[in-house]
Structures are given as C-alpha cells and as structure tokens.
C-alpha cells in the first residue's frame, strides 16, 4: 500500500551544516527523507558546492 504525500520540500545551501540542521529539524517535525543527499557545483560568477536534500510529509 502506498502512502499519500501531502507536502514536499527541498533543503538546499552551499553550507552543508545548514542543510544538516534543517533536515534534523524537519525530521523532528515528522518529515521524512526522500532519497539521499545531492551534492553538485553551482556557478554564480564563481564555483561553489551546493548541497540538497528532498523531504516529504505523508498523510497520517
């Protein structure tokens, strides 16, 4: 049986500690991870790393 997703968020930042803090906060609020963390390069006049994590909330 599949669960119904009622909300979806993508946490992203060039700061991995910020992403980690936000993910921990959302986990404590009932959100769940959707897939693994993603790391990539973002070019905005210079190159920097970008960190992303998808989060979902399911219907109770």
Secondary structure, DSSP 8 states (H G I E B T S, - for coil): ----EEEEEEEEES-HHHHHHHHHHHHHTT-EEEEEEEEEEEESSSEEEEEEEEEEEE--
